[in-house]
Amino acid sequence: MASTACFVIVSKNGIPIYEAEVGSALKKEDLAHQHQFILHAALDVVQDLTWTTNAIFLLLHDSRSNDGIKSFFQEVHELYMKIFLNPLYLPGSRIASSHFDTKVRTLARKYL
């Protein structure tokens, strides 16, 4: 069964700094708008939950492997930290590294 997922890293100001569509389904233009709608709705939920709990692990998915998702996020976090600690990277700016993009897509194929 073909599926697609939208992975987005959002800055603390709520601005998407990295976006990738991963999966085996064909890309459609209307999915980009749907992903933006879902992203903003999810950010609203996260913002509301930050006032009620200190521990937030929020993810909307239909995957069967929670361990795979956890491993994906851990490894992407390590990649992001390498970008973030680069003295030439301006925090909150768009991540334009092709190496980062390739690694994220590889991890998505591996874990998701």
C-alpha positions as a Markdown table, in Angstrom:
| # | Residue | x | y | z |
|---|---|---|---|---|
| 1 | Met | 0.0 | 0.0 | 0.0 |
| 2 | Ala | 1.4 | 3.4 | -1.0 |
| 3 | Ser | 1.7 | 6.0 | 1.7 |
| 4 | Thr | 3.1 | 9.4 | 2.2 |
| 5 | Ala | 4.1 | 11.4 | 5.2 |
| 6 | Cys | 5.1 | 15.0 | 5.7 |
| 7 | Phe | 8.0 | 15.6 | 8.1 |
| 8 | Val | 8.4 | 19.2 | 9.2 |
| 9 | Ile | 10.8 | 20.9 | 11.7 |
| 10 | Val | 9.3 | 24.0 | 13.1 |
| 11 | Ser | 11.3 | 26.9 | 14.7 |
| 12 | Lys | 10.4 | 28.2 | 18.2 |
| 13 | Asn | 8.5 | 31.0 | 16.4 |
| 14 | Gly | 6.3 | 28.5 | 14.6 |
| 15 | Ile | 8.0 | 28.9 | 11.2 |
| 16 | Pro | 8.7 | 25.7 | 9.2 |
| 17 | Ile | 12.5 | 25.5 | 8.7 |
| 18 | Tyr | 12.6 | 22.1 | 7.1 |
| 19 | Glu | 9.9 | 20.2 | 5.1 |
| 20 | Ala | 10.1 | 16.8 | 3.4 |
| 21 | Glu | 7.5 | 14.5 | 1.9 |
| 22 | Val | 8.5 | 11.0 | 2.4 |
| 23 | Gly | 6.9 | 7.7 | 1.4 |
| 24 | Ser | 6.0 | 5.8 | -1.7 |
| 25 | Ala | 2.8 | 7.5 | -2.8 |
| 26 | Leu | 2.8 | 9.9 | -5.7 |
| 27 | Lys | 3.1 | 13.5 | -4.8 |
| 28 | Lys | 0.1 | 15.7 | -5.4 |
| 29 | Glu | -0.2 | 19.4 | -5.2 |
| 30 | Asp | -3.3 | 19.3 | -3.1 |
| 31 | Leu | -1.4 | 17.3 | -0.5 |
| 32 | Ala | 1.0 | 20.2 | 0.1 |
| 33 | His | -2.0 | 22.3 | 1.2 |
| 34 | Gln | -3.4 | 19.5 | 3.3 |
| 35 | His | 0.0 | 19.1 | 5.0 |
| 36 | Gln | 0.1 | 22.8 | 5.8 |
| 37 | Phe | -3.4 | 22.7 | 7.3 |
| 38 | Ile | -2.5 | 19.6 | 9.4 |
| 39 | Leu | 0.8 | 21.2 | 10.5 |
| 40 | His | -0.9 | 24.4 | 11.8 |
| 41 | Ala | -3.7 | 22.4 | 13.5 |
| 42 | Ala | -1.0 | 20.2 | 15.2 |
| 43 | Leu | 0.9 | 23.2 | 16.3 |
| 44 | Asp | -2.3 | 24.7 | 17.9 |
| 45 | Val | -2.8 | 21.4 | 19.8 |
| 46 | Val | 0.9 | 21.4 | 21.0 |
| 47 | Gln | 0.6 | 25.0 | 22.1 |
| 48 | Asp | -2.5 | 24.2 | 24.1 |
| 49 | Leu | -0.8 | 21.2 | 25.7 |
| 50 | Thr | 2.3 | 23.0 | 26.7 |
| 51 | Trp | 0.3 | 24.7 | 29.5 |
| 52 | Thr | -0.9 | 21.4 | 31.0 |
| 53 | Thr | 2.2 | 19.2 | 30.9 |
| 54 | Asn | 6.0 | 19.3 | 30.9 |
| 55 | Ala | 6.4 | 16.1 | 28.9 |
| 56 | Ile | 5.1 | 16.2 | 25.3 |
| 57 | Phe | 5.6 | 13.4 | 22.9 |
| 58 | Leu | 2.9 | 14.2 | 20.3 |
| 59 | Leu | 2.8 | 12.5 | 16.9 |
| 60 | Leu | 0.0 | 11.8 | 14.5 |
| 61 | His | 0.6 | 8.6 | 12.6 |
| 62 | Asp | -1.0 | 5.4 | 11.4 |
| 63 | Ser | 2.2 | 3.4 | 11.6 |
| 64 | Arg | 2.5 | 0.1 | 13.3 |
| 65 | Ser | 6.0 | 0.6 | 14.7 |
| 66 | Asn | 6.3 | 3.0 | 17.6 |
| 67 | Asp | 9.9 | 1.9 | 18.1 |
| 68 | Gly | 10.7 | 2.8 | 14.5 |
| 69 | Ile | 9.2 | 6.2 | 14.9 |
| 70 | Lys | 11.2 | 6.8 | 18.1 |
| 71 | Ser | 14.4 | 5.7 | 16.4 |
| 72 | Phe | 13.6 | 8.0 | 13.4 |
| 73 | Phe | 13.2 | 11.0 | 15.7 |
| 74 | Gln | 16.3 | 10.2 | 17.7 |
| 75 | Glu | 18.5 | 10.0 | 14.6 |
| 76 | Val | 17.0 | 13.1 | 13.0 |
| 77 | His | 17.5 | 15.0 | 16.3 |
| 78 | Glu | 21.2 | 14.1 | 16.1 |
| 79 | Leu | 21.4 | 15.3 | 12.5 |
| 80 | Tyr | 19.6 | 18.5 | 13.5 |
| 81 | Met | 22.0 | 19.1 | 16.4 |
| 82 | Lys | 24.9 | 18.9 | 14.0 |
| 83 | Ile | 23.3 | 21.5 | 11.8 |
| 84 | Phe | 22.4 | 23.7 | 14.9 |
| 85 | Leu | 25.9 | 23.6 | 16.3 |
| 86 | Asn | 27.5 | 24.6 | 13.0 |
| 87 | Pro | 28.8 | 28.2 | 13.6 |
| 88 | Leu | 27.6 | 29.2 | 10.0 |
| 89 | Tyr | 24.0 | 28.2 | 10.7 |
| 90 | Leu | 21.7 | 30.9 | 11.9 |
| 91 | Pro | 19.2 | 29.4 | 14.3 |
| 92 | Gly | 15.7 | 29.6 | 13.1 |
| 93 | Ser | 16.7 | 29.9 | 9.4 |
| 94 | Arg | 15.7 | 27.4 | 6.8 |
| 95 | Ile | 17.8 | 24.2 | 6.6 |
| 96 | Ala | 19.0 | 24.0 | 3.0 |
| 97 | Ser | 21.6 | 21.3 | 3.4 |
| 98 | Ser | 21.2 | 18.6 | 0.7 |
| 99 | His | 23.2 | 16.2 | 3.0 |
| 100 | Phe | 20.6 | 16.8 | 5.8 |
| 101 | Asp | 17.7 | 16.2 | 3.4 |
| 102 | Thr | 19.2 | 13.0 | 2.0 |
| 103 | Lys | 19.9 | 11.6 | 5.5 |
| 104 | Val | 16.4 | 12.4 | 6.7 |
| 105 | Arg | 14.8 | 10.7 | 3.6 |
| 106 | Thr | 17.1 | 7.7 | 4.1 |
| 107 | Leu | 16.1 | 7.5 | 7.8 |
| 108 | Ala | 12.4 | 7.8 | 6.8 |
| 109 | Arg | 12.7 | 4.8 | 4.4 |
| 110 | Lys | 14.5 | 2.8 | 7.1 |
| 111 | Tyr | 12.2 | 3.5 | 10.0 |
| 112 | Leu | 8.8 | 4.7 | 8.8 |
